[in-house]
């Protein structure tokens, strides 16, 4: 057991005491002078494993009580956090096991997505795989550089729920052809469309689909994608052919076009069982549909966009092993799935639309915020310090905004830039938040029209595609970052 004083970060500098071969209840005896004026004292229970420990097995222990000697009296003191904090899986620290679905070396990268596994086992350089850290794939086909021209490939008339809902696209059934999931709000219908021609592969009648952005993912590892929607106020899951897998009716959520909330998927505790989290505060087991955490402090209002990532290192706070969550109104929460709780750790961050990106290249996630004060800021969620900014976004006319930032390397300089939309203007900013260009793209009512970056021309300079809200015939536009 180690002691770090008032510092909430684990360190092995001060050893409090040890216990050999613990099994069942045991007592660690040590001596440490405590300053009674300090508001907290941090003690850390650590495991020292022998070489016969089995990789992947889980061990667990908890501190139930302290006996503190004060002026000759043994006084019981009960710690604030009884649960085990940290990594309690047996692993070789620094060695990634490349086929077990776990982040063994705790660097945020799993199996073949960890460069440690490059060329190991199934993590080989192959044209059918897309893993990080691999040698460059040799491709016999060289994509020509050619001007991008936008034309209609196919069109299908549907009564969708709202123009703000971005349709999820993915290969749900494993046939190498992407499907498109569409909510037919006015028709009370859920569609799965063929991405090649727009035909309806599957369609069912479902009531109350409005207001929630659907999500797709293979959460149970069977090679088939699941579809997640809110229907009649209940969280529901469908298979690729729209057979209902489960529905949770324990919570009745509001529905309607003005709700505008998103369904999101993340593995908060990194146990290889994903969770569904809604930006109104509910968290579900994505495989079974069980409600884990009900309405809580991070859920509020409509148009709420929260982001999740590994923002704080393990041990930074009692429940920081795993992923953290930042809300649109500037609060950071730790999430404890095992004990079914979220804890507000910090408040007072910048409010607005948030995305996560390593903007300064230090290997840690930063927060890019298009703030409600019509400013753009990049800040560090570990120190609560501004990295770069703030700058005032261009845009005129009454209306909402700004919209969600889009981060990417738009000028092929190896550094991320950020593009953001406000009212009648789309602006591009470099890595120091110097203005690169401004283009006209109108969105006065919602501030939420979707846009994206993609290299259509094959010249390593992504174009920006945005759907304006007026005159549908001319509202889709591709804007080059060189000539806009």
N, C-alpha and C positions, 0 to 999 in steps of 0.2 A: 504494500500500500504506500502510495506517494502523497506528499503534501505540497500544494502550490500556493498556499496563502490566500490572498484575495484575487489571484490571477486565475480566470476560468479556462486557461489553456493547459493541457496536460504536459507535464515535464517529469523527468526522472531525477532531477537534481537533488531533491530532499526525500530520502527514504524514511517512511514512518515505521514500518515493521513488516515482517514476513510470517508466513505459515506454510510449512512443508506438507505436501501431499494432502490438500484439503478434500474432504468427502463428507457431505452433509453439513451440519452446522459447525462452524469453527470461529475462533477468536484471534484477531491480530492485535498484539500488544505492542505499544510504542510510546514514545514521549515526545510531545510537541507543545511548546508554549504558545498560547493563543491570546491575541489582543482582544479584549472584550469590546473595544470600541469599533472593531471591524464588523461590517454587516453580514459578511459571509466568509466561510472558510472552506476551501476546496481540498477534499481527499479523493484519491483515485485508486480504485481496485483494479489491479492488473494481473494477468495470467502469465506465468512462465512455463511453457509446455515442454515436455520431453520429446525426444525424437520418435517415440512410438505413437504419438497422437495421430489420429486418422484425419487426413485432409478432407475438408468439407463438413465434418461433424460440428455441431453447435454445443458450446458450453455456456453456462449461465451461473451467475451469483449475484447476490444483492446484499447491501448493508442494512441490517434491520435496526440496530441501535448502537449508541456509543455509551461507554461508561467513562465519564469525565471526572477526574479528581480535582475538586475545588476545595482548598483549605482542609484536606484530609477527608472530604466526603465524596463518595462515589455517586455521581448524579447521572441518571439516564438522559441522554439527548438523542432525539430521533431526527435523522437527516431529512432534508427537504425532498430529495430524489432517491427513492428506493430502487428504481428500475436500473438495469444495467445499461450504461451509456458507453458506446464505442463498438468496436468490431468483436463480436463473440463467436465468430466462425473460425475454425482451425484452418490456417493457411500459412504458406511461406511468404512472409512479407517481402515484396520485391520480386516475386515470381508469379506470373499470371498463368493459371491453368486454362488452356485454350479451348475447352469444350464443355464447361460445366455451367455456363450461363451466369457466372458470378464475377464480380470485380475483385479478384483475389489480392491484387497488390494495391487496391484502394486509390487508384489514380484517376478514377472516373471513366475508364475505358474497359469494355467487357469483351473477353474472348478475342475473336478475330479483328475486332475494332481496336485492339490494343497493339501498338507497333511491336511489343515484345513477342507477339505471336506471328509475325510476318514470316510466311513460308513454312509454318509449323502445322503438321497434320492437314486438316481441311482448310487451313488459312493459307492457301497457295494462290499464286498469281494466275488467275483464270478469267477469261472474258465474261463468264457467267456470274462472277462474284464482284462485289463492290465494297471492299473492306479498306479501312484506313491502314497506313503503314506498309502497304504492299509495293513491290517493284512495279514500275509502269507496265501496263498491259500492252502487248504488241497488237496493234489493230491493222488489219490489211486494208481497211477502208479509211481513206482520208477525207474528212468532211470538207467540201469546198467552201471558201469564203465568198458569200454572195449577199447582195442586198436583200433585206427582209421585206416581203410584201404580204400584207394581211388580206386574206380572202376567206370566205365562208367555206368550211369543209363540210359541215352538216348543220342543221337546225331542227329543233324540236319544240313545239308549242306546249308549254307547261305553265300552270298557275303555281309558281313557287311562293314561298312564304314571305320573303322580303329580299330586296336587292342587296342588302348588307350581308346575307348569308352566303359564304363561300362554300361551294360544293366540294366535298372531299373526293379525291380521285386515288384509286389504288387497285392493284390486281387482287381482288377478293378471293377468287376461286383457283388461282394458280395456273391459269392457262396462258400467261404472258401477255394478256390483253387487259389494259386497265379498265375498270368499271367506274362509273360516276354515280354517286348517291345524291338523289334529289328529293326534297320535301315538296310535295304538291299541296300547299296549304289550303287553297280554295277548293281543291278536289278531295281533301282528306285522304291523300294517297302518298305512299312511299314508293319511290322508284329506284331500281338499279338499271342504269343505262349502259349499253355497249359503247366503250370509248371510241371505237373505230367508225361507227356509223350513227350513233345516237338512238338506236332502236332500244325499246324497253325489254330487257332480258327478263325482269321480274317486276311485278307491281302488286301491291296489296292496299286495301282500304284501312286506314288508321286515322282515328279521330284525334283532334287536339295536338297537331304537330307544330304549331307556330311558336316562334320566339327563341328557339335554341339551336345553335350551330351543331350539326351532327358530327360524330367522330367515327373513324374506322381504325382498327388495329387487330393483329393476331395476338390476342391476350393469353390464349391457352396453349400456344405453341403447336397447333395441329396443322399449320400451313395454310389455313383458311382464315380470311379476315372476318372479324365481327363488326357489326354496325350498331352504333349506340345513338338512341334518340330519346327525347322526352315526349310521351304521348299521354294526353289527358292528365298532365301533371305528374306522371310516374316515369321513373327511369326504366328503360327497356333495352334489351339486346336482341339482335337478329343475326342469323347466319347469312352467308352470301346469297342464298336463294329466298331470303325473307321469311324463313321459318322462325318463329319466336323461340328464343333460347331461355330467356327469363324476363320477368318484369317485377319491379319492387314497388308495391303500393303502400309502403309504410309512411311515405311522405307525399303530400299533395302540393306540388309546386305550381306557381302561377304560370299561365300560358297566355299567348297572344302576341301579335306582331310587335308590340312595344316593349316586350321583355328583353330581347336581344342579349341573351346570355350564351355562353359557350360550354360545350361538353369537352373535357380535356382528359388525357390519359398520362399518368406518370407513375413510376415505381418509387414511392416516397421513402420506404425503408430498405430498398434495394435487395429484396428477398426473392426477386424473379417472379413475383405475383403482382401485376400492375394494379393500380387504383384508378378509379374514375373520380375526377373532382370537378365540381361545377363552381362557377364563379359567384354563385349565391351562397356558398358555404357548405355544401354537402359533399361527402367523400364516401365512395362505394368500393367494394371489392369488384374488380372488373370481370373476374371469372365467374363468381357465384351471384353477383348482384346484391350481396349483403350490405346493408347500410352500416358503415363503420363510424362515421362522425356526422352528427346532425348539424343543423344550422348553428353557426358559431360566429366568432368575432370577425373573421375575414370576409364574410358574405354581406353584401349590401347592395340594394338598389338594382336598377337595370343598366344596360350598357357597361357592365362591370367586366374588365379584362384583367385577370391576374396572371402572373408568370411564376414558373417553378424551375428551380435549378439548384445545383450544388454550390451555393453561394458562400457558405461558411464552412471552415474545416471541421472535421470531427473533433469533438471536445471543446469547441469554441463556446458552446452552451450545453446544458444538460441533455437536450434533445436534438442536437445538431448532427448526429450521425445519420446521414441520408440527405434528402433534398429539403430545401427551404422554399417558402412562398412569399412573394411580394405582391401586395394589392395595388390597385389603381389609385387608391387614396393615400399611398405612401407609408405603408406599414409592412414590417417583415415578421414572419411567423415561422417557428419551428413546428414540425408535424411529427407526432408520436403515434404511429398506427397501432402498435401493440397495446398501448394504454388508452387509445381512442381519445386523443386530445390534441388541440393546437394551442400554442402559447405565443402571445404577442411578445416578441423580443425587443423590437425597436419601433419607434414611430417618428414622424416628422420628415420622412423622405419627400422627394419631389412628387407631386401629384400629376397624373396624366396617363397617357398610353405608353406602356413599357415593353421593351424587348430586351433579351439578354444576348450579349456578344462579348468576346474578348477584344475590346476596342483598342487597348493599348499594348497588346501583344505580350502580356506577362504570364499567360497561361491560366488566368483566372477570369471568371465571368464578371463583366461589368453590366450596368444597367443604362440603356439608352432611353431617354424619356422625352417625348413630345409633350410638354407640360401644358396644363390648362391655361396658363398665363401666356400662351402662344410663344413659348420659348423651347429651345432644344438644348438638352443637357446630357452629358455622360458622367456618371458618378460611380464611386466604388462602394458596394454595399457592406464591405468589411470595415471600412474606416468612416463611412458616411461623409466622404470628402469628394468634391467635384474634381473629376479628371480633366475635363475640358468643357468649356461653355461658361455661362449660358449665352445663346444667341437668339435674337428675335426672328421669328419666321415671317416670310413675306406672305401677303394675301390680303385682299380687300373684300368688302361687302359684308353685310350682316349674316351671321350664321354660326354654326357650331364648329368645333375643331380645336386643335389640329387632329389629324388621324394618326393611325399606328405607324411608327417608323419602319423602314425597310433597310436592313444593313447588308452590305455585300461589297466585294471589290469591283467597283463599277469602271475603274479606269486602268485595271491591270497593273497597279503599282505595288501589289503585295500587301496593301493596307486596307482595312475596311473603311468604306464611306457610308453615309447614311442619307436616305431619301425620305422626305416627309411631305405630306399634303395638307394644306390649310386653305379652306374656302375656295378661292379661284386660282390658287398657285401651287405648283409642284416644284419643290426645290431640292437640289443636290448639294451636300456638304462634304468636304474632304475630312481627313483624319484629325485635323486640327480645328474642325468646324469653321473653315473658311468657305464662303459661298462659291460654288462652282457654276451653277446655272439655275435659272427659274423658267418654268414653262407654264402655260395656261391650261388648267384642267379644273372644271367647275364642280364644286360640291358644297352648296351653301346650307342645305337643310340638315344633313346628318353628321357630316365630318367623318363618316365611316366607310366610304366607298373603298373596295379592295383594290390593291395594286401589287405588282410583283416585279422582280428583275429576272431576266433570262437572256442568255446569249443566243439569239435566233440566227445571227449571221455567221457564227463560227469564227469570229475574229477576237475572242477573249475579251470583248467589251460588251457587257450585258446591256440590253435595252430595258426600258421600264414600260410596263403595260398597265394602263389605268382605265377604269370604266367611269366616265363622267356621268352626272345624273340627268343631264338635259340632252334632248334630241338623240334617241338611241341609234339612229343611223350613222351618226358621226362621233358617238361617245367613246368607242374603243380606239385607242391611239397607241402607237409604239413610239417612244421618245428615246432617241439615241443620247448617250451621255456626252457625245462630241458635238452633234448638231441636233438641237432639240426644236 
